[in-house]
Amino acid sequence: MTQRMTQHAAGSAAPRTAGRVWALGHDVDTDQLAPGRHMKLPVPELARHCLEDFLPGFAAQVAPGDVLVAGRNFGCGSSREQAPAALHALGVAAVVAESFAGLFYRNAINLGLPVVVCSDAARVAASPWARVDAEGGTIEIEGGHVACEPIPAFLMDLLRAGGLLPHLKARLAASAPKTQEPS
Amino acid sequence: MAAQSPSPARACARGQTLAQKLVARAAGRAVVTPGEIVTCRVDLAMFHDSSGPRRLAPMLRELGAKPWDPERIVVITDHYVPADDDDSRAILRFTRDWVREHGIARFHDGEGICHVVLPQKGHLRPGMFVVGGDSHSPTGGAFGAYMFGIGATEMLGVLVTGEIWLRVPQTLRIEIDAPLPDRVVAKDVMLHLIGTMGSDGGRYRAVEYAGAGIDALPMQERMTLSNMTAELGGQTGLIASDHVTLAALREAGVDVSSIDASSWRSDVDADVDERVVLDAAALAPMVAAPHSPANAHPVGALAGERINVAYIGACTGAKLADLRMAAAVLRGGRVAPGVDLQVAPASVQDQQAAEREGTLGVLLAAGARLLPTACGACAGYGSHRFGPDVRAIATTARNFRGRMGDAGSEVFLASPYTVAASALTGRVTDPREIA
């Protein structure tokens, strides 16, 4: 159950590439992120209901580049990919958490949403803004940096490609028989 | 479908867990080491109406790709069954059209919940490597198959390549030292484990259930253990195959003559990451209070909590074995005034068997209301959702706030015995107190 959900005002010292921090609690489940009653909807519409029972107004207020910071077991529950897809559609730049449910973690990477494990997530949650360097394993916050687990190279490739679908597209294109150059 | 049943690599079988053996075979390797990333060939891919065609088709189209092997795909409708609005009807229609277009013969439409239908129709066997488009896919682990849940984009990857990457998991070994006491069942074991270890206690490891308590457990009870591994946070929930497995497969019409059941088990000298031994005699019926499966307590701690809905449903809680447990408590009784006892059998086959043997009759005579054989309120997708005033006790898997209905509704989780006993009294009740 989510214990605490607060959203800080953007701090004046935030670098241009940083996003506002949305602080969530432990065990944020997929049914909060993508409510079952809206699962019939396409992702862009479903995303408008993301966290609506728990953090009313989140979907309307979250801005592209914002960062979600949570406690343990983020994304527990269903395999529904609409949970990370909703966050991605809303422009969330990254989710930082003490730990993730395994299925959610895979789904997020496959969609190109950076998910970063950080034992010190509480410090990030206390900052009004954050800038996540998933590859380097650091998170810049107000007044300092926090270390996080770097995303393994294998998964960084997927993230850099924008997710599994673009990755597959490139792979299929590379293995397709060569066609003649257009004249 | 491969005619031959899988066998583990023999040369280097020493010191490997069941999970390692299953992954090694799928990766085409003699041995694998926990932590390394391997690419596995997928023997079978299962998905349903929600996670399946409606999500996969647009991506396949974008890639200009076709499923790698229609013979290795099983599609089952259960989430939007029965269709009760235009959107649901459109999703089911799309699913049926897609299956036909791609020549997928293994299609089960409205026959029950995927995790129960898949083994019942003979699609699983020990040694297989299987992915499912649903989080309760660890259920297949009860049959000695490495089965786990994935999302739609990852399923697309499987459909296009026939492969999937996997970080070779560590094993969390759960041992139950003796057969379970009277009216203590698999659901109680899992609520106990989730309550003590937390809903992330599995840490996405392979969970393996073993010991004399597991040996004595019937197949559908084993399925409940493997199923609820999802709520423990494990990737899969494995049980070594034995004569119980083979009997269930035979009943499902599988030719078991070529199945090498005894070799799909952990070596005695295999390294496990963590070992938990449960004292069967000390286990009690368990109830998870709202709003988390980890909020679990022995029934005595919550006894007396008022409920107005008793829900017997879901893959984890309405198989034939579950319906029999409920009937054993409800036989000759009548639900308490003001309690709505709802029964949504997990598969048509189980419902028909329950009807033939009189189990269903007992439930109906006690005042049960029969609901469609599908995911129903457990998934919370359709029109059958709990209203704000509902305080339910359910045999389902998850009681997250708002999952099964209005955010104001409350759900307690318990075994079919405990749910049936509570239906009789209108309060959370220890099933051992009902004659």
Interface residues (C-beta under 8 A of the other chain):
Chain A: M1 D27 D29 D31 Q32 P35 G36 R37 M39 K40 D53 F54 R72 N73 C76 G77 S78 S79 R80 E81 P84 S99 A101 G102 L103 Y105 R106 N107 N110 L111 P152 F154 G163 L164 L165 L168 K169 L172
Chain B: I37 S50 S51 R55 M59 E62 L63 G64 A65 Y80 D87 S88 I91 G132 G133 D134 S135 S137 G149 I150 G151 A152 T153 E154 L156 G157 V160 T161 W165 G198 S199 D200 R203 Y204 G233 Q235 H291 S292 A294 A379 G380 Y381 R385 R398 F400 R401 G402 R403 A407
